[in-house]
Amino acid sequence: MGIVLIALIAVPVLIVLWVIGIYNGLVVLRNRFKNAFAQIDVQLKRRYDLIPNLVETAKGYMKHERETLESVIQARNMAAGAATAASKDPSNPEAMKGLLSAESSLRGSLGRMMLVVERYPDLKADKSMAALMEELTSTENKISFARQAYNDAVTAYNIQRETFPSNFIANTFNFQEASLFEVTEAVEREAVKVQF
């Protein structure tokens, strides 16, 4: 009789501990991908801060390219707004989709600006412009590494929430699928060309 009573108490306790373990594991993985997104956010903000300086430096040389410069600033502002929305909840697929779209537009505008810069030898020789371009290149590399770390964390989280038996706990406690920060357009797969 004592053994049956111990078994009746031990089995539910073990099940509760097992559920707690899976739940806590999902929480840890969710926080890791949110932290990884925060690292991307830091680098994106760094890029967004560099762009107005880059445009301001180029403005003096590129008087006839006002439309190009304005499109870069407009794309930068849209991307900064989308990044702010995504940083509030990186697990929101709509916010991530908005960020990816805005980033794609920004990269396209920056690419067009780099093509225009090629036509201005004095601008290419400007030390401030060269320093800003070097910072932008460095920041782009850091963004790439941060995106890779984020995608690794999201993949680990999504695998855990989709595998049996943790998928039951994930669905019960509303652990939503996280979106990868992936390149969707072929043009965006190409690095921003910075040449002098």
N, C-alpha and C positions, 0 to 999 in steps of 0.2 A: 504494500500500500504506500509506503514512504517513497519508493522508487518512482511509482506512477505520479505521485504528487510533485516530486522534484522535476520529473520530465514535463509535466503540465506547466510548471512555472518556467523551466529553462528554455523550452522551445519558443514561447512567445518573446522572452527576453532576448534570445539569440536573433530572432527575426527583427525585432525592433533595433538592435545594435547593427544588424546587417543593413537595414534601411537607412539608419543614421549615417553609416559609413559611406554608402553610395551617394546620399544627399550631400554630405560634406565634400566628397570628391568632385561632384558636379559644381558645387559652389567654388571650390579652389580653381577648377579649370575655367569657369566663367570669369573669375577675377583675373586670371592670368591673361585671357584674351583681351579683357578690358584694359589691363595695364599695358599690354602690347600695343593696343590702339592709342593709348596715351602717349607712347613713344613716337608713333607716327605723327600724332597731333603736334608734338613739340617741333618736329622737323618741318611739318607743313607750315606752322606759324613762322618758323625761321625763314622759310622760302617766301611766305607772304610779306614779311618785313623787308626782305631784300628787293623785291620787285619794284616798289615805288622808287627806291634809290637808283635802281638800274634804269628805270624809265626817265627819271629826273636827269641823270647823267647823259642819257642818249638824246634828250629833248633839245639840247643846245645844238647838236650836230644834225639832228634829223627833223629840221623845221618843216619839211614837206611831207613828213610821214606821221602827221598828227593822228590820223585814223588808226594806224597800226598801234601807236602808243596808247591811245584811248581804249582800244579793244583789249590790250593786255591788262590795263588797270581794271576794266569792267570784269574781265574773266577772273582776275585776282580777287576782286570783291565778292563775286558769286561763289568762288571756291572757299574763301574764308568763311562766308556765311554757312555754306554747306558743311564745312569742317566743324563749325561750332555746333550745329544741329547734331551731327554724327557723334561728336565727343560727349554729348549729354547722354546718349544711349547707343553705344556701338553695336548692340544686339538688334537694333531696329533696322530691318532690311530696307525700308523706304529711305531712311536717312543715309544708309550706306550707298544705295543706288544714286541718290542725289549727289553725294560726295564724289562718287566715281565719275558721274557725268560732268560735274563742274571741274574736276581735275583734268578730264580729257579736254575740255574746252580751254582751260588754262595752258595745258601743254601745247595745244595747237596754236594758241596766240603767241606763246613764247617762241615756238618754232618759226612762225612767220616773222617775228621781230628779229630773230637771229639771221634769217635770210636777208632782211633789210639792212642789218648792221654790216653785212659783208660788203655792201655798196659804199660804205663810208670809211675810207682808210684812216682818216684822222680820228674817228671814233674808236676804231680797232686799236689804234696806237695809244689812246688815252689810258693813263695809269689807273685812274679811278674805275674806269669801265673794266679794265683787265682784272682788277682786284675783285670787283663785284661779280664778274663772270666766274672767277675762280671759286668764290664763295658759293655761287649758285650751283656749280658743278659738284662741289663737295657736299652741299645740301641734298642734291639729287641722289648722290650715292648713299647718303645716310637714310634718305626716305626709302630707297630700295631695300636696304638691310632691315629697316624697321617694318616694312611691309612683309618681308619674308618671315620675320619673327612673329608678326601678328597672324599671318596665314597658318603658320605652324601651330600656334596656340589655338586658333579657331578649329583647325582640323582635329586636334586632340580632343577638344571639347565636344565637337559634333560627333566624333566616333564614340566617345563615352556616352553621350545622351541617346545615341541610336542603337547601341548594342544591348543585347539581352543580358541580364534582366534590368539593367539600369534604365532602359527606355520606359519601363513602367513608372519608376520613381520620377524620371524627367517629365513625363506627361502629367503625372499626378500633381507635381509642384510647378508646372508651367515653365519649364526650362526650354526656351525657344531656340530654334536653330540659329546659329550665327552666320553672317555672310562673310565670305572671303573678300579681301581687298585685291581684286584681280583686274588685270588689264583685259579689256573686252574689245578694243579696237586695234587693228594692226598698226596704225600710225603711232599709237601710244607705246607700242612695244619698242619703238626705236628711241634711243637715248636722245635727249636734247643736245644738239651739236653746238659746241662752243669752240670756235676757232678764231685765232688771231694771227 
